[in-house]
Amino acid sequence: MGTTSDELTRPLGRPRAEPKTGSGLAAIRIAGAVCAGLLVAAGGYVYVAGDPQGGIPRIAVEIGAKAPARQSSTSTLPDVPVGSGPQTAESVEGASGVSVVRPDGTAAPQSIIVRIPDEAILALNPAPDRRLVEATRFGTLPRIGPDGSRPLDVYARAATGLPGGARPVARVAIVVGGLGISQSGTLDAIAKLPPAVTLAFAPYGQDLDRLAARAREDGHEIILQVPMEPFDYPDSDPGPHTLLAAARPAENIEHLHWAMGRLSGYVGLMNYMGGKLTADARAIAPILREIGARGLGFLDDGSSPRSVATLVKGDTPMARADVVVDASGRPDGIDRALERLETAASGGGIAIGTATALPLSVERIARWAKGLEARGILLVPASAALRSAVRESATR
């Protein structure tokens, strides 16, 4: 017991007197002392550096290459980087590339539309382009850049073709107006209509710049609608800042500038109502000159047969719609109007149809557009017609 008691009570690493025994027993005792010293050293390292495994035994095993994950037949979402702090919905959407469209008036919507970016979507140039804006009391207005660049060209959707490079038998453009007043209706039109459909925004409503930017992100070219006096004004009232046939040119230009400052990124303007104003050459001519001087085009929506805008346009890029697609307000009427649009396009050039963003109109146009390529018809943005008109007039 003497030897055992001494081993248990002696501090680790402290040498003790060797009993006078044989050399073999001495060697064993020396080895024990060495082991004790190693234990002390290891304990000191753990005390200073800490043991991340908490002293739990561990075994390192080499594992071969991980088998590739099974590929899903559906599109995969990009990885979203995880930050150290809370992330906003906007930052997550921006990092992932997924757009979440939420209806108005609900913080936690009952239904959402999740949009995964399509690689085939044609990217438009960013807006506003600093070269093409002028600061005014109405906000930033479009202008021709110092290098001669025009908003009509810079903000336009680029030309595309039919699959396989096939030559189209006809070209048509569709402009759907009334966007921006109802956020849910605007988002629905953006989501359902093909990107080649041009969207026209009224200068009223909330978050116009945000909605216009969303439309352009989805590949839609945009136009600004301007309220103009109809024949039965004020019984039919387009809204505040209406341009009037009897007003002085300076007054109408001021109202025009107010509308122009409401959003950015548009290629041109289109009348909203305006039968009386567009029938008055004296009233419409200075308005068209101002539009052209700012590098924009003008589209007559085709609703008034008495319009003289095309006769007094001067150098302003301009076109007139051939068909008002939803004038009847009935599904069969809309379908027949779209057939007339195709017939008008078969004669060459670009046939233009206009419509409002009513749910029925959006649904019928979206359905019609799905079969265009099979019939050899190319859907083009409105700017193609406006810019084509400029080239045609230049060759005369």
C-alpha positions as CSV (number, residue, x, y, z in Angstrom):
1,M,0.0,0.0,0.0
2,G,2.9,2.3,0.5
3,T,3.8,2.6,-3.1
4,T,0.1,2.9,-4.3
5,S,-0.7,5.6,-1.8
6,D,2.3,7.5,-2.9
7,E,1.3,7.4,-6.6
8,L,-2.3,8.7,-5.8
9,T,-1.2,11.6,-3.6
10,R,1.9,12.8,-5.4
11,P,1.3,15.8,-7.7
12,L,1.5,15.1,-11.4
13,G,4.9,15.5,-12.8
14,R,6.7,15.8,-9.4
15,P,9.6,13.3,-9.2
16,R,9.9,11.0,-6.2
17,A,12.7,9.0,-4.8
18,E,13.3,5.8,-6.6
19,P,13.2,2.7,-4.4
20,K,16.3,0.6,-4.5
21,T,15.1,-2.1,-6.9
22,G,16.3,-3.7,-10.1
23,S,16.9,-1.8,-13.4
24,G,13.7,-3.2,-15.1
25,L,11.4,-1.7,-12.5
26,A,13.3,1.6,-12.8
27,A,12.7,1.8,-16.6
28,I,9.0,1.3,-16.1
29,R,8.9,4.1,-13.6
30,I,10.8,6.4,-15.9
31,A,8.3,5.7,-18.7
32,G,5.4,6.5,-16.3
33,A,7.0,9.8,-15.4
34,V,7.3,10.7,-19.1
35,C,3.6,9.9,-19.8
36,A,2.6,12.0,-16.8
37,G,4.6,15.0,-18.2
38,L,2.8,14.7,-21.6
39,L,-0.6,14.7,-19.9
40,V,0.3,17.9,-18.0
41,A,1.4,19.6,-21.3
42,A,-1.8,18.5,-23.1
43,G,-3.9,19.8,-20.2
44,G,-2.2,23.1,-20.2
45,Y,-2.8,23.5,-24.0
46,V,-6.5,22.8,-23.6
47,Y,-6.8,25.2,-20.7
48,V,-5.2,28.0,-22.7
49,A,-6.7,27.3,-26.2
50,G,-9.9,25.6,-25.3
51,D,-11.2,22.3,-26.7
52,P,-13.8,23.0,-29.5
53,Q,-15.1,19.4,-29.2
54,G,-15.4,19.6,-25.4
55,G,-13.3,16.5,-24.9
56,I,-15.6,14.3,-26.9
57,P,-13.8,11.5,-28.7
58,R,-13.8,11.9,-32.5
59,I,-12.7,9.9,-35.4
60,A,-11.8,11.4,-38.8
61,V,-13.0,9.3,-41.7
62,E,-12.2,10.2,-45.3
63,I,-15.4,10.2,-47.4
64,G,-15.4,9.9,-51.1
65,A,-17.0,12.3,-53.5
66,K,-20.7,13.0,-52.9
67,A,-23.0,11.7,-55.4
68,P,-24.6,14.4,-57.5
69,A,-28.1,15.5,-56.4
70,R,-31.0,14.3,-58.6
71,Q,-31.9,17.0,-61.1
72,S,-35.5,18.1,-60.9
73,S,-37.5,18.4,-64.0
74,T,-38.7,21.9,-63.0
75,S,-36.6,25.1,-62.9
76,T,-34.5,25.5,-59.9
77,L,-34.3,28.7,-57.9
78,P,-30.9,30.4,-57.4
79,D,-29.3,30.2,-54.0
80,V,-30.1,33.1,-51.7
81,P,-27.1,34.3,-49.6
82,V,-27.9,34.2,-45.9
83,G,-26.8,37.3,-44.0
84,S,-25.9,37.6,-40.4
85,G,-29.0,39.8,-39.7
86,P,-32.6,40.0,-40.8
87,Q,-33.2,40.5,-44.5
88,T,-36.0,42.5,-46.1
89,A,-38.3,40.9,-48.7
90,E,-36.9,43.3,-51.2
91,S,-33.3,42.2,-50.6
92,V,-34.3,38.5,-50.8
93,E,-36.2,39.1,-54.0
94,G,-33.2,41.0,-55.5
95,A,-30.7,38.3,-54.5
96,S,-32.8,35.4,-55.7
97,G,-34.2,36.9,-58.9
98,V,-37.7,35.9,-57.9
99,S,-40.4,38.6,-58.0
100,V,-43.3,38.3,-55.6
101,V,-46.4,40.2,-56.8
102,R,-48.7,41.1,-53.9
103,P,-52.3,42.4,-54.3
104,D,-53.2,45.8,-53.0
105,G,-54.5,46.4,-49.5
106,T,-53.1,43.3,-47.7
107,A,-50.0,43.0,-45.7
108,A,-50.3,39.2,-45.8
109,P,-52.0,38.4,-49.1
110,Q,-54.2,35.4,-49.4
111,S,-52.7,34.6,-52.8
112,I,-49.5,35.6,-54.4
113,I,-48.0,35.3,-57.9
114,V,-44.4,34.0,-57.8
115,R,-42.5,34.9,-61.0
116,I,-39.3,33.1,-61.8
117,P,-37.3,35.2,-64.3
118,D,-37.4,33.8,-67.8
119,E,-34.0,33.8,-69.5
120,A,-35.8,34.5,-72.8
121,I,-37.1,37.9,-71.5
122,L,-35.5,40.7,-73.5
123,A,-33.8,43.2,-71.2
124,L,-34.6,46.9,-71.9
125,N,-32.2,49.7,-71.3
126,P,-32.3,51.1,-67.8
127,A,-34.6,54.1,-67.2
128,P,-34.2,56.9,-66.6
129,D,-31.1,57.5,-68.6
130,R,-29.3,60.6,-67.1
131,R,-28.5,61.8,-70.6
132,L,-32.2,62.0,-71.4
133,V,-33.8,63.8,-68.5
134,E,-34.3,67.5,-67.7
135,A,-35.1,68.7,-64.1
136,T,-38.2,70.9,-64.0
137,R,-40.8,72.0,-61.5
138,F,-42.9,69.1,-62.7
139,G,-40.2,66.6,-62.1
140,T,-37.8,65.1,-64.6
141,L,-39.0,65.4,-68.1
142,P,-37.6,63.4,-71.1
143,R,-35.4,65.2,-73.6
144,I,-33.0,64.5,-76.5
145,G,-29.5,63.8,-75.1
146,P,-26.4,66.0,-75.9
147,D,-25.3,63.2,-78.2
148,G,-28.6,63.2,-80.1
149,S,-30.0,60.1,-78.4
150,R,-33.8,60.0,-78.2
151,P,-36.0,58.4,-75.6
152,L,-37.9,56.8,-78.5
153,D,-34.8,54.8,-79.4
154,V,-33.1,54.3,-76.1
155,Y,-36.1,53.0,-74.2
156,A,-37.5,51.0,-77.1
157,R,-37.8,47.2,-77.0
158,A,-35.3,45.7,-79.4
159,A,-36.5,44.1,-82.6
160,T,-36.9,40.3,-82.5
161,G,-37.9,37.7,-85.1
162,L,-39.8,34.4,-85.4
163,P,-38.2,31.2,-84.2
164,G,-35.7,29.8,-86.6
165,G,-35.3,33.0,-88.4
166,A,-38.5,32.5,-90.4
167,R,-39.7,35.5,-92.3
168,P,-43.0,36.8,-90.9
169,V,-46.0,37.1,-93.2
170,A,-47.3,40.0,-91.2
171,R,-46.4,42.3,-88.3
172,V,-48.8,43.6,-85.6
173,A,-48.4,45.8,-82.6
174,I,-50.8,45.9,-79.6
175,V,-51.0,48.7,-77.1
176,V,-53.0,48.1,-73.9
177,G,-53.8,51.3,-72.1
178,G,-55.3,52.4,-68.7
179,L,-52.4,50.9,-66.7
180,G,-51.3,52.4,-63.4
181,I,-54.8,53.3,-62.0
182,S,-55.4,49.9,-60.5
183,Q,-52.3,48.2,-59.1
184,S,-53.8,44.8,-59.2
185,G,-55.1,45.2,-62.7
186,T,-51.8,46.6,-63.8
187,L,-49.8,43.7,-62.3
188,D,-52.3,41.2,-63.9
189,A,-51.8,42.7,-67.3
190,I,-48.0,42.7,-66.9
191,A,-48.0,39.1,-65.9
192,K,-50.5,37.8,-68.5
193,L,-49.6,39.7,-71.7
194,P,-46.6,38.8,-73.9
195,P,-43.6,41.1,-73.4
196,A,-43.9,42.4,-76.9
197,V,-47.2,44.0,-76.0
198,T,-46.7,47.7,-75.3
199,L,-48.3,49.0,-72.1
200,A,-49.7,52.5,-71.9
201,F,-49.9,54.2,-68.4
202,A,-52.3,56.9,-67.4
203,P,-50.7,59.7,-65.4
204,Y,-52.9,58.9,-62.4
205,G,-52.6,56.4,-59.6
206,Q,-50.0,55.6,-57.0
207,D,-46.4,54.2,-57.5
208,L,-46.5,54.9,-61.2
209,D,-42.7,54.8,-61.5
210,R,-42.5,51.5,-59.6
211,L,-45.3,49.9,-61.8
212,A,-43.7,51.2,-65.0
213,A,-40.3,49.8,-63.9
214,R,-41.9,46.4,-63.2
215,A,-43.5,46.4,-66.7
216,R,-40.1,47.2,-68.3
217,E,-38.4,44.5,-66.2
218,D,-40.7,42.0,-67.7
219,G,-39.8,43.3,-71.2
220,H,-42.8,45.5,-71.9
221,E,-42.1,48.8,-73.6
222,I,-44.2,51.6,-72.2
223,I,-46.1,54.7,-73.4
224,L,-47.6,57.6,-71.5
225,Q,-51.3,58.4,-72.0
226,V,-52.2,62.1,-71.9
227,P,-55.8,63.2,-71.1
228,M,-57.3,65.2,-74.0
229,E,-60.6,66.9,-74.4
230,P,-63.5,64.8,-75.9
231,F,-66.4,66.3,-77.8
232,D,-68.8,65.9,-74.8
233,Y,-66.4,67.4,-72.2
234,P,-67.0,67.9,-69.3
235,D,-69.8,65.2,-69.3
236,S,-67.0,62.9,-70.2
237,D,-64.0,64.0,-68.2
238,P,-60.6,62.4,-68.9
239,G,-59.3,63.7,-65.5
240,P,-57.2,66.5,-64.0
241,H,-54.8,68.4,-66.3
242,T,-56.8,67.7,-69.4
243,L,-55.5,69.4,-72.5
244,L,-58.3,71.5,-74.0
245,A,-59.0,72.6,-77.6
246,A,-59.8,76.2,-76.6
247,A,-56.8,76.6,-74.2
248,R,-53.7,78.7,-75.1
249,P,-50.8,76.6,-76.3
250,A,-48.7,77.5,-73.3
251,E,-51.5,76.2,-71.0
252,N,-51.7,72.9,-72.8
253,I,-47.9,72.5,-72.8
254,E,-47.9,73.1,-69.0
255,H,-50.5,70.3,-68.6
256,L,-48.5,68.1,-70.9
257,H,-45.4,68.6,-68.8
258,W,-47.3,67.7,-65.7
259,A,-48.2,64.4,-67.2
260,M,-44.7,63.8,-68.5
261,G,-43.2,64.2,-65.1
262,R,-45.4,61.4,-63.6
263,L,-43.1,58.6,-64.7
264,S,-40.1,57.8,-66.8
265,G,-38.9,55.3,-69.4
266,Y,-41.6,55.8,-72.0
267,V,-41.0,55.9,-75.7
268,G,-43.9,58.2,-76.6
269,L,-47.3,59.5,-75.8
270,M,-50.8,58.4,-76.7
271,N,-54.1,60.3,-76.4
272,Y,-56.6,59.4,-73.7
273,M,-60.0,60.4,-75.2
274,G,-59.3,63.6,-77.1
275,G,-61.8,63.5,-80.0
276,K,-62.2,67.3,-79.9
277,L,-58.6,68.2,-79.4
278,T,-57.2,65.9,-82.0
279,A,-59.8,67.2,-84.5
280,D,-58.5,70.8,-84.1
281,A,-55.3,71.3,-86.1
282,R,-54.5,74.6,-84.3
283,A,-54.7,73.0,-80.9
284,I,-52.9,69.7,-81.6
285,A,-50.0,71.0,-83.7
286,P,-48.0,72.7,-80.9
287,I,-48.5,69.7,-78.7
288,L,-47.1,67.4,-81.3
289,R,-44.1,69.7,-81.9
290,E,-43.3,69.6,-78.2
291,I,-43.5,65.8,-78.1
292,G,-41.2,65.5,-81.1
293,A,-38.7,68.1,-79.7
294,R,-38.2,65.9,-76.7
295,G,-37.3,62.8,-78.7
296,L,-40.7,61.1,-78.3
297,G,-43.2,59.6,-80.6
298,F,-47.0,60.0,-80.7
299,L,-49.6,57.3,-81.2
300,D,-53.1,58.2,-82.1
301,D,-55.3,55.5,-80.5
302,G,-57.6,55.4,-83.4
303,S,-60.8,56.1,-81.4
304,S,-61.8,59.3,-83.3
305,P,-62.3,59.2,-87.1
306,R,-62.1,63.0,-87.1
307,S,-58.5,63.2,-85.9
308,V,-56.1,65.3,-88.0
309,A,-53.0,64.6,-85.9
310,T,-51.3,62.7,-88.7
311,L,-51.8,65.7,-91.0
312,V,-50.1,68.2,-88.8
313,K,-47.4,66.0,-87.1
314,G,-44.5,67.7,-88.8
315,D,-41.2,66.0,-87.9
316,T,-42.7,64.2,-84.9
317,P,-42.6,60.4,-85.2
318,M,-46.2,59.3,-85.3
319,A,-48.6,56.4,-86.2
320,R,-52.3,55.8,-85.9
321,A,-54.0,52.7,-84.7
322,D,-55.8,50.6,-87.3
323,V,-58.2,48.8,-84.9
324,V,-59.7,49.5,-81.5
325,V,-59.7,45.9,-80.4
326,D,-62.2,46.0,-77.5
327,A,-64.7,48.6,-78.8
328,S,-67.5,46.1,-78.6
329,G,-66.8,45.0,-75.1
330,R,-67.7,41.4,-75.9
331,P,-65.5,38.3,-76.3
332,D,-66.6,37.5,-79.8
333,G,-66.3,41.2,-80.8
334,I,-62.7,41.3,-79.5
335,D,-61.8,38.1,-81.4
336,R,-63.2,39.5,-84.7
337,A,-61.3,42.8,-84.1
338,L,-58.1,40.8,-83.7
339,E,-58.8,39.0,-87.0
340,R,-59.3,42.4,-88.7
341,L,-55.9,43.4,-87.3
342,E,-54.2,40.4,-88.8
343,T,-55.9,41.2,-92.2
344,A,-54.7,44.8,-92.0
345,A,-51.2,43.6,-91.4
346,S,-51.1,41.3,-94.3
347,G,-50.9,44.3,-96.7
348,G,-47.4,45.1,-95.4
349,G,-46.1,47.5,-92.8
350,I,-47.2,47.2,-89.2
351,A,-50.8,47.1,-88.2
352,I,-51.6,48.6,-84.7
353,G,-54.4,47.6,-82.4
354,T,-55.3,49.4,-79.1
355,A,-57.3,48.2,-76.1
356,T,-57.9,48.9,-72.5
357,A,-56.6,46.8,-69.6
358,L,-60.0,45.3,-68.7
359,P,-59.8,41.6,-67.6
360,L,-61.7,40.4,-70.6
361,S,-59.5,42.3,-73.0
362,V,-56.3,41.1,-71.4
363,E,-57.5,37.5,-71.4
364,R,-58.6,37.5,-75.1
365,I,-55.4,39.3,-76.3
366,A,-53.2,36.8,-74.3
367,R,-55.1,33.9,-75.9
368,W,-54.9,35.3,-79.4
369,A,-51.1,36.0,-79.1
370,K,-50.3,32.4,-78.3
371,G,-51.2,31.3,-81.9
372,L,-49.4,34.1,-83.8
373,E,-46.1,32.4,-84.4
374,A,-47.8,29.3,-85.8
375,R,-49.5,31.6,-88.3
376,G,-46.2,33.3,-89.2
377,I,-47.3,36.6,-87.6
378,L,-44.7,38.6,-85.6
379,L,-45.8,40.6,-82.6
380,V,-43.8,43.8,-82.4
381,P,-43.7,46.8,-79.9
382,A,-45.4,50.1,-80.8
383,S,-42.0,51.8,-81.2
384,A,-41.3,49.7,-84.2
385,A,-44.3,51.4,-86.0
386,L,-43.2,54.9,-84.8
387,R,-39.6,54.5,-85.9
388,S,-40.7,52.8,-89.1
389,A,-42.8,55.9,-89.9
390,V,-39.8,58.1,-89.4
391,R,-37.7,56.0,-91.8
392,E,-40.5,55.9,-94.4
393,S,-40.9,59.7,-94.4
394,A,-37.1,60.2,-94.6
395,T,-36.9,58.2,-97.8
396,R,-39.6,60.2,-99.6
